[in-house]
Each structure stands twice: as C-alpha cells, then as structure tokens.
Amino acid sequence: MNILTILLLSATAAISHANENTLNLRGGDIQNNFIPEERELSDTCVSRSAYLGCYENRNQNRALPHEIEGRPHTARECEEACANKGFLYFAREWRGQCFCSNTDDYNKHGTATNCDCCGTNVGANKMCVYKLQTAEAPYPAAPGCTDRFNAAPYMGCYVDRNRRRALPHEVHGRGHSAEDCHVECNKAGYKYFARQWRGQCFCGNHDYDKYGPASNCNCCGRSVGANKMCVWEGDGAGTPPTEAATTTTTTTTDAPLITTTATTDAPITATQSTEATPGSQEEEDGSNTIVDVAVAAGVFNTLVEAVKAAGLVDALTAEGPLTVLAPTDDAFAKLPNGTVDELLLPENIDKLTNILLTHVIDGAVNSTMLTGGAEETLSGNTIEAVVNDDGSISFNINGSNANVILADVDASNGIIHAIDGVLLPP
C-alpha cells in the first residue's frame, strides 16, 4: 500500500469520525451532537415525571402534535405547561421547543441517541420524552374526536361551576359531540368552545381557565366528568353578535326550591323558601346543599335519618354536583314492617350505605338528560332509567322500581328528584 493510499484512508476515517461524533449540519445550524451517555438519561431537570427516552421527531409529522407557544422552555417549564393543559406526555426538543400529547405515539419515528435533555440544545430532529407520574395524571383526553375537529387546538381540561360558567354562553340541548359544539360556537362567533358533563356545550371568548386546570376529562366519551370541561379554540373571531344567539340560553329563576304541578294525595311543598340568588353568600358558603333542601322540605325525614346513620352527610354536602333520587317518607313506608328499623342498626350500616348510594348519581343529571338507559350510581350499582309513554320517568333495579314524582329540585351542590319508591340493589 503506497503512502498516498494510506493518507487517503486516514483522512476518510477522520472525516467519518468527525461527522459521526462532532458536527451535525442540519437546517444551516452547527450543533454538538456528541453528548455523554449519562446526560441522556437524566431526570434531574423535571420534578414529577418519568423519563421515557430519546426519540426521533419530524417537523412535518410531529409525534407529539400539541406545541406550547414560545421558546426556549426548560424541561420543568414544559412539564408544567403540558400538565396544566391536561396532557400526560411531554417532550423537549431542539432549542427548548415543548410538545404535548395524550397518546403514546412518541416512538412513531423510532429511537435516537445522545439527547441533551437538560441542556440548551437537545439535538436536531430528536426529543426527550417524559410521562407525568402523579396521582392527578390527566386522562387521555383524545382531543381529536372527529376528522373535521382535529384542526381545533385543544386548550386542556378545566374546572367549571354550574352557576358561574367559565364560558357563559350555552348551546341549547345536550348530547352534543365535540364537533357539534365546535360548529355551533363558531356560528355564534365565539373564540372558544367547551364540552362538559354529558354533552353540554358552552362558548366564550376568554376566562376558560378561571377556575384552574382539572384532570381525568373524558373529552370524547359519553360523560366528560362532573364539574369539568374540555376546552378547544375554535374558528370564531371572538366577536359574537350583539343580539342573543338563537343557539344560546340564559336561565334565571326566583322560584321556590320545592314546588309541584303533579297531582298527588300529599303534595310536596317546602316549609321554607331559601333559594340563593347567584352570587349570594348562601351560594358561596355552600348552604342549600342537598341535605339542607331535604331537611327543609319536611317529606324526606326518613331519608335524612338514614343518611345520618350511614355517615353520608359530608358526602352529600360536598361540592358535587350530585344527583339524588330521594325516596319520600311515604316511599319508605311502603317497605315491609321493620325494614327501616333493621337497616338503621349499626351492624347493617354497610347494607344501608349501599342502598343509599344506589340513589346517588355523580354529576348534575336533570330530567331532560334522562332519556332512558343505564345510569351508574355511586354504589357501583347500575340502575335503569325508563321514560314512560306519558313522559314520566321511572327507575328500576333488581325488581324494585320507583317513579319520579317531582323532578329537578335545585340545590347548591346538585339536583334532587323525589321518587315514590326505594331502590333495593342485589
């Protein structure tokens, strides 16, 4: 082998080594792509997440599609931003770009090496991926519920309140898909839209995050969750018409808490009217809870006694919202003699608790939302809701049944439907 050949081979090897370990020329930028291996696996720059690895990424087909605006983000800033928007996975890329997702497609382009996860430059076309590891890790919110809807940026999962909506303009009706909500809020000219509870749809132009982030929103499922909403940015200009949109409703009422138009032998009336006006101190301090309303009505005495015996007062005065199917005193009187007294015995508290929680549904379910079908209760038992030919509503479980004799009694933490029977689970 002559000297020229040896020199050429040596030069080729040197250039190859330099290309592999020293310089990476992409996009006109020179980066150091040789990172000590111990830095690649570092978790020290995040506070509550598990490091999943170093992965390839592509500009035109992001593995984690939801980008947090601005740069550079530290790893911890990216962690907090994605967590606050309700995402489970996050990645830091390039010079501090931050991406989020709720699906585990972060490895769609394969693994990479030599990611500088905590440095100023992660590396070209690669990203450090983490997964939140807290008790409040968000539910996979699946922001793209329909093909048309995929383009709407998902803002996150947020807390909402029944009487003071973060997005105040409600689209009429329930059971809206995310796409329906998108279309209606866009038509009305609003910037943001949100799907809440069992398909309620709300629109607004700001303050969707006024009550803070929530977790475990099931954005595309039948029930998003109680007191929470999935928020997206729509196509509206943020300048709704000055006239009230035909798709929105605003409801106010000065009606007493309990009234009835039903014809019964013993009409249900309230012994006092204590309706809290929106923004009043009564609403703020939690009075007029489900228990307060039941006590004031004077026809749920046995139910109140049972709730106290089972230690469920705190549960039924919590923030909620909850829906209680409340058997009247006459309903309990239909049970065989001695049944109530036996259930109130200390040794039967577990059985009593199971019965009572079979009458409680998580969330505010008013009569218009009861269209028939299964309803899961806080006991874990499922009851069947039936809409009868005359429009009345009944509930069935294990051969026992009850009819709603007064619907939609409002409480500060939920709704009461008075029923004429006691539902007895297996």
URQUI-V168050 format. One record per residue. N is the residue number from 1. RES is the residue in three letters. PHI is phi in whole degrees, 0 to 359 (999 if undefined). NEAR is the number of other ideal C-beta (glycine too) atoms within 12 Angstrom. Layout:
n->N res->RES phi->PHI near->NEAR
n->N res->RES phi->PHI near->NEAR
This chain:
n->1 res->MET phi->999 near->9
n->2 res->ASN phi->280 near->8
n->3 res->ILE phi->295 near->9
n->4 res->LEU phi->298 near->10
n->5 res->THR phi->297 near->11
n->6 res->ILE phi->299 near->12
n->7 res->LEU phi->296 near->13
n->8 res->LEU phi->296 near->14
n->9 res->LEU phi->297 near->15
n->10 res->SER phi->295 near->15
n->11 res->ALA phi->294 near->14
n->12 res->THR phi->299 near->14
n->13 res->ALA phi->297 near->14
n->14 res->ALA phi->295 near->15
n->15 res->ILE phi->296 near->15
n->16 res->SER phi->299 near->14
n->17 res->HIS phi->296 near->14
n->18 res->ALA phi->295 near->18
n->19 res->ASN phi->295 near->16
n->20 res->GLU phi->283 near->15
n->21 res->ASN phi->244 near->17
n->22 res->THR phi->244 near->18
n->23 res->LEU phi->238 near->18
n->24 res->ASN phi->228 near->25
n->25 res->LEU phi->262 near->14
n->26 res->ARG phi->223 near->17
n->27 res->GLY phi->64 near->12
n->28 res->GLY phi->80 near->8
n->29 res->ASP phi->247 near->16
n->30 res->ILE phi->259 near->14
n->31 res->GLN phi->236 near->26
n->32 res->ASN phi->279 near->22
n->33 res->ASN phi->253 near->29
n->34 res->PHE phi->249 near->21
n->35 res->ILE phi->245 near->29
n->36 res->PRO phi->305 near->16
n->37 res->GLU phi->302 near->14
n->38 res->GLU phi->294 near->13
n->39 res->ARG phi->283 near->25
n->40 res->GLU phi->298 near->28
n->41 res->LEU phi->262 near->23
n->42 res->SER phi->284 near->23
n->43 res->ASP phi->256 near->24
n->44 res->THR phi->291 near->16
n->45 res->CYS phi->265 near->27
n->46 res->VAL phi->235 near->33
n->47 res->SER phi->249 near->19
n->48 res->ARG phi->214 near->21
n->49 res->SER phi->222 near->32
n->50 res->ALA phi->256 near->21
n->51 res->TYR phi->284 near->32
n->52 res->LEU phi->260 near->31
n->53 res->GLY phi->140 near->27
n->54 res->CYS phi->257 near->35
n->55 res->TYR phi->228 near->37
n->56 res->GLU phi->290 near->29
n->57 res->ASN phi->217 near->36
n->58 res->ARG phi->228 near->20
n->59 res->ASN phi->301 near->20
n->60 res->GLN phi->270 near->9
n->61 res->ASN phi->210 near->13
n->62 res->ARG phi->299 near->28
n->63 res->ALA phi->290 near->35
n->64 res->LEU phi->247 near->39
n->65 res->PRO phi->278 near->28
n->66 res->HIS phi->260 near->35
n->67 res->GLU phi->266 near->31
n->68 res->ILE phi->277 near->34
n->69 res->GLU phi->297 near->17
n->70 res->GLY phi->89 near->14
n->71 res->ARG phi->194 near->21
n->72 res->PRO phi->273 near->19
n->73 res->HIS phi->254 near->31
n->74 res->THR phi->288 near->28
n->75 res->ALA phi->299 near->37
n->76 res->ARG phi->289 near->24
n->77 res->GLU phi->296 near->24
n->78 res->CYS phi->295 near->44
n->79 res->GLU phi->302 near->40
n->80 res->GLU phi->291 near->25
n->81 res->ALA phi->296 near->32
n->82 res->CYS phi->290 near->41
n->83 res->ALA phi->296 near->36
n->84 res->ASN phi->293 near->27
n->85 res->LYS phi->267 near->42
n->86 res->GLY phi->87 near->45
n->87 res->PHE phi->262 near->45
n->88 res->LEU phi->259 near->40
n->89 res->TYR phi->248 near->42
n->90 res->PHE phi->215 near->48
n->91 res->ALA phi->217 near->49
n->92 res->ARG phi->253 near->49
n->93 res->GLU phi->226 near->42
n->94 res->TRP phi->50 near->33
n->95 res->ARG phi->261 near->22
n->96 res->GLY phi->93 near->30
n->97 res->GLN phi->290 near->35
n->98 res->CYS phi->232 near->41
n->99 res->PHE phi->231 near->39
n->100 res->CYS phi->229 near->46
n->101 res->SER phi->195 near->40
n->102 res->ASN phi->247 near->38
n->103 res->THR phi->249 near->23
n->104 res->ASP phi->264 near->18
n->105 res->ASP phi->272 near->23
n->106 res->TYR phi->299 near->37
n->107 res->ASN phi->260 near->22
n->108 res->LYS phi->296 near->20
n->109 res->HIS phi->256 near->24
n->110 res->GLY phi->93 near->18
n->111 res->THR phi->277 near->21
n->112 res->ALA phi->232 near->31
n->113 res->THR phi->227 near->23
n->114 res->ASN phi->61 near->31
n->115 res->CYS phi->284 near->41
n->116 res->ASP phi->265 near->35
n->117 res->CYS phi->299 near->43
n->118 res->CYS phi->256 near->27
n->119 res->GLY phi->271 near->27
n->120 res->THR phi->283 near->20
n->121 res->ASN phi->224 near->30
n->122 res->VAL phi->296 near->43
n->123 res->GLY phi->135 near->34
n->124 res->ALA phi->283 near->29
n->125 res->ASN phi->55 near->29
n->126 res->LYS phi->212 near->37
n->127 res->MET phi->210 near->47
n->128 res->CYS phi->263 near->51
n->129 res->VAL phi->250 near->45
n->130 res->TYR phi->229 near->45
n->131 res->LYS phi->232 near->32
n->132 res->LEU phi->298 near->35
n->133 res->GLN phi->233 near->20
n->134 res->THR phi->243 near->18
n->135 res->ALA phi->296 near->9
n->136 res->GLU phi->258 near->19
n->137 res->ALA phi->304 near->26
n->138 res->PRO phi->294 near->37
n->139 res->TYR phi->288 near->27
n->140 res->PRO phi->301 near->29
n->141 res->ALA phi->282 near->42
n->142 res->ALA phi->46 near->28
n->143 res->PRO phi->303 near->38
n->144 res->GLY phi->271 near->26
n->145 res->CYS phi->281 near->30
n->146 res->THR phi->218 near->22
n->147 res->ASP phi->300 near->11
n->148 res->ARG phi->293 near->17
n->149 res->PHE phi->278 near->30
n->150 res->ASN phi->301 near->19
n->151 res->ALA phi->285 near->19
n->152 res->ALA phi->283 near->33
n->153 res->PRO phi->297 near->25
n->154 res->TYR phi->276 near->44
n->155 res->MET phi->270 near->38
n->156 res->GLY phi->135 near->39
n->157 res->CYS phi->258 near->44
n->158 res->TYR phi->227 near->40
n->159 res->VAL phi->288 near->32
n->160 res->ASP phi->225 near->40
n->161 res->ARG phi->229 near->31
n->162 res->ASN phi->300 near->35
n->163 res->ARG phi->266 near->30
n->164 res->ARG phi->223 near->19
n->165 res->ARG phi->297 near->34
n->166 res->ALA phi->295 near->35
n->167 res->LEU phi->250 near->42
n->168 res->PRO phi->279 near->32
n->169 res->HIS phi->259 near->35
n->170 res->GLU phi->266 near->36
n->171 res->VAL phi->280 near->36
n->172 res->HIS phi->300 near->24
n->173 res->GLY phi->91 near->20
n->174 res->ARG phi->226 near->30
n->175 res->GLY phi->76 near->23
n->176 res->HIS phi->286 near->34
n->177 res->SER phi->283 near->29
n->178 res->ALA phi->299 near->40
n->179 res->GLU phi->294 near->27
n->180 res->ASP phi->305 near->28
n->181 res->CYS phi->298 near->46
n->182 res->HIS phi->304 near->39
n->183 res->VAL phi->297 near->25
n->184 res->GLU phi->293 near->36
n->185 res->CYS phi->291 near->42
n->186 res->ASN phi->295 near->31
n->187 res->LYS phi->299 near->25
n->188 res->ALA phi->278 near->39
n->189 res->GLY phi->90 near->27
n->190 res->TYR phi->268 near->39
n->191 res->LYS phi->280 near->30
n->192 res->TYR phi->244 near->43
n->193 res->PHE phi->223 near->51
n->194 res->ALA phi->219 near->49
n->195 res->ARG phi->255 near->52
n->196 res->GLN phi->228 near->43
n->197 res->TRP phi->43 near->40
n->198 res->ARG phi->261 near->33
n->199 res->GLY phi->90 near->35
n->200 res->GLN phi->291 near->43
n->201 res->CYS phi->234 near->44
n->202 res->PHE phi->232 near->44
n->203 res->CYS phi->232 near->47
n->204 res->GLY phi->184 near->37
n->205 res->ASN phi->246 near->24
n->206 res->HIS phi->192 near->17
n->207 res->ASP phi->66 near->22
n->208 res->TYR phi->297 near->40
n->209 res->ASP phi->257 near->24
n->210 res->LYS phi->297 near->20
n->211 res->TYR phi->258 near->23
n->212 res->GLY phi->92 near->22
n->213 res->PRO phi->286 near->31
n->214 res->ALA phi->240 near->35
n->215 res->SER phi->224 near->31
n->216 res->ASN phi->63 near->26
n->217 res->CYS phi->285 near->43
n->218 res->ASN phi->262 near->31
n->219 res->CYS phi->301 near->44
n->220 res->CYS phi->254 near->28
n->221 res->GLY phi->272 near->21
n->222 res->ARG phi->296 near->23
n->223 res->SER phi->235 near->31
n->224 res->VAL phi->294 near->42
n->225 res->GLY phi->133 near->32
n->226 res->ALA phi->281 near->34
n->227 res->ASN phi->59 near->35
n->228 res->LYS phi->212 near->39
n->229 res->MET phi->210 near->48
n->230 res->CYS phi->262 near->54
n->231 res->VAL phi->244 near->48
n->232 res->TRP phi->230 near->47
n->233 res->GLU phi->266 near->33
n->234 res->GLY phi->265 near->40
n->235 res->ASP phi->259 near->24
n->236 res->GLY phi->294 near->29
n->237 res->ALA phi->277 near->17
n->238 res->GLY phi->81 near->19
n->239 res->THR phi->230 near->11
n->240 res->PRO phi->295 near->28
n->241 res->PRO phi->302 near->17
n->242 res->THR phi->290 near->8
n->243 res->GLU phi->281 near->10
n->244 res->ALA phi->296 near->16
n->245 res->ALA phi->292 near->24
n->246 res->THR phi->292 near->13
n->247 res->THR phi->268 near->29
n->248 res->THR phi->247 near->29
n->249 res->THR phi->226 near->23
n->250 res->THR phi->231 near->15
n->251 res->THR phi->240 near->17
n->252 res->THR phi->230 near->11
n->253 res->THR phi->206 near->16
n->254 res->ASP phi->246 near->13
n->255 res->ALA phi->291 near->17
n->256 res->PRO phi->301 near->22
n->257 res->LEU phi->300 near->37
n->258 res->ILE phi->231 near->38
n->259 res->THR phi->223 near->22
n->260 res->THR phi->208 near->24
n->261 res->THR phi->249 near->14
n->262 res->ALA phi->285 near->23
n->263 res->THR phi->268 near->10
n->264 res->THR phi->225 near->19
n->265 res->ASP phi->293 near->10
n->266 res->ALA phi->233 near->19
n->267 res->PRO phi->303 near->20
n->268 res->ILE phi->272 near->37
n->269 res->THR phi->225 near->22
n->270 res->ALA phi->269 near->29
n->271 res->THR phi->282 near->19
n->272 res->GLN phi->206 near->16
n->273 res->SER phi->254 near->20
n->274 res->THR phi->230 near->24
n->275 res->GLU phi->297 near->28
n->276 res->ALA phi->275 near->27
n->277 res->THR phi->282 near->18
n->278 res->PRO phi->305 near->22
n->279 res->GLY phi->87 near->12
n->280 res->SER phi->285 near->17
n->281 res->GLN phi->296 near->13
n->282 res->GLU phi->300 near->21
n->283 res->GLU phi->292 near->24
n->284 res->GLU phi->291 near->17
n->285 res->ASP phi->270 near->15
n->286 res->GLY phi->87 near->23
n->287 res->SER phi->290 near->23
n->288 res->ASN phi->64 near->37
n->289 res->THR phi->288 near->36
n->290 res->ILE phi->304 near->45
n->291 res->VAL phi->293 near->34
n->292 res->ASP phi->302 near->34
n->293 res->VAL phi->295 near->43
n->294 res->ALA phi->297 near->43
n->295 res->VAL phi->295 near->31
n->296 res->ALA phi->294 near->29
n->297 res->ALA phi->294 near->36
n->298 res->GLY phi->79 near->23
n->299 res->VAL phi->240 near->35
n->300 res->PHE phi->240 near->40
n->301 res->ASN phi->298 near->24
n->302 res->THR phi->295 near->30
n->303 res->LEU phi->299 near->43
n->304 res->VAL phi->298 near->32
n->305 res->GLU phi->299 near->24
n->306 res->ALA phi->293 near->40
n->307 res->VAL phi->298 near->36
n->308 res->LYS phi->295 near->25
n->309 res->ALA phi->297 near->27
n->310 res->ALA phi->275 near->30
n->311 res->GLY phi->71 near->17
n->312 res->LEU phi->255 near->31
n->313 res->VAL phi->300 near->22
n->314 res->ASP phi->299 near->17
n->315 res->ALA phi->297 near->26
n->316 res->LEU phi->268 near->39
n->317 res->THR phi->248 near->28
n->318 res->ALA phi->291 near->23
n->319 res->GLU phi->300 near->28
n->320 res->GLY phi->74 near->35
n->321 res->PRO phi->278 near->35
n->322 res->LEU phi->232 near->37
n->323 res->THR phi->240 near->42
n->324 res->VAL phi->247 near->47
n->325 res->LEU phi->271 near->51
n->326 res->ALA phi->260 near->49
n->327 res->PRO phi->293 near->43
n->328 res->THR phi->285 near->39
n->329 res->ASP phi->301 near->27
n->330 res->ASP phi->297 near->27
n->331 res->ALA phi->295 near->37
n->332 res->PHE phi->295 near->35
n->333 res->ALA phi->294 near->20
n->334 res->LYS phi->285 near->22
n->335 res->LEU phi->291 near->24
n->336 res->PRO phi->305 near->13
n->337 res->ASN phi->307 near->10
n->338 res->GLY phi->87 near->11
n->339 res->THR phi->297 near->22
n->340 res->VAL phi->296 near->26
n->341 res->ASP phi->301 near->17
n->342 res->GLU phi->293 near->19
n->343 res->LEU phi->294 near->30
n->344 res->LEU phi->280 near->25
n->345 res->LEU phi->292 near->17
n->346 res->PRO phi->306 near->13
n->347 res->GLU phi->288 near->11
n->348 res->ASN phi->249 near->21
n->349 res->ILE phi->297 near->21
n->350 res->ASP phi->298 near->17
n->351 res->LYS phi->295 near->24
n->352 res->LEU phi->298 near->35
n->353 res->THR phi->299 near->28
n->354 res->ASN phi->299 near->27
n->355 res->ILE phi->295 near->40
n->356 res->LEU phi->297 near->45
n->357 res->LEU phi->288 near->31
n->358 res->THR phi->289 near->34
n->359 res->HIS phi->260 near->47
n->360 res->VAL phi->236 near->41
n->361 res->ILE phi->248 near->39
n->362 res->ASP phi->290 near->30
n->363 res->GLY phi->102 near->35
n->364 res->ALA phi->268 near->39
n->365 res->VAL phi->248 near->40
n->366 res->ASN phi->275 near->28
n->367 res->SER phi->296 near->25
n->368 res->THR phi->289 near->21
n->369 res->MET phi->272 near->29
n->370 res->LEU phi->271 near->33
n->371 res->THR phi->255 near->21
n->372 res->GLY phi->100 near->18
n->373 res->GLY phi->121 near->20
n->374 res->ALA phi->281 near->18
n->375 res->GLU phi->231 near->34
n->376 res->GLU phi->278 near->23
n->377 res->THR phi->252 near->31
n->378 res->LEU phi->292 near->31
n->379 res->SER phi->282 near->31
n->380 res->GLY phi->94 near->16
n->381 res->ASN phi->281 near->28
n->382 res->THR phi->251 near->21
n->383 res->ILE phi->253 near->40
n->384 res->GLU phi->255 near->24
n->385 res->ALA phi->266 near->34
n->386 res->VAL phi->234 near->24
n->387 res->VAL phi->264 near->21
n->388 res->ASN phi->282 near->16
n->389 res->ASP phi->301 near->9
n->390 res->ASP phi->273 near->11
n->391 res->GLY phi->91 near->17
n->392 res->SER phi->287 near->22
n->393 res->ILE phi->240 near->37
n->394 res->SER phi->233 near->29
n->395 res->PHE phi->233 near->44
n->396 res->ASN phi->225 near->28
n->397 res->ILE phi->199 near->31
n->398 res->ASN phi->53 near->19
n->399 res->GLY phi->88 near->12
n->400 res->SER phi->264 near->28
n->401 res->ASN phi->215 near->26
n->402 res->ALA phi->210 near->35
n->403 res->ASN phi->253 near->32
n->404 res->VAL phi->283 near->42
n->405 res->ILE phi->255 near->34
n->406 res->LEU phi->205 near->38
n->407 res->ALA phi->254 near->35
n->408 res->ASP phi->62 near->29
n->409 res->VAL phi->279 near->41
n->410 res->ASP phi->277 near->39
n->411 res->ALA phi->226 near->42
n->412 res->SER phi->293 near->38
n->413 res->ASN phi->239 near->37
n->414 res->GLY phi->157 near->42
n->415 res->ILE phi->226 near->38
n->416 res->ILE phi->244 near->49
n->417 res->HIS phi->245 near->47
n->418 res->ALA phi->285 near->43
n->419 res->ILE phi->234 near->40
n->420 res->ASP phi->260 near->33
n->421 res->GLY phi->210 near->29
n->422 res->VAL phi->253 near->35
n->423 res->LEU phi->275 near->42
n->424 res->LEU phi->249 near->31
n->425 res->PRO phi->287 near->26
n->426 res->PRO phi->301 near->16
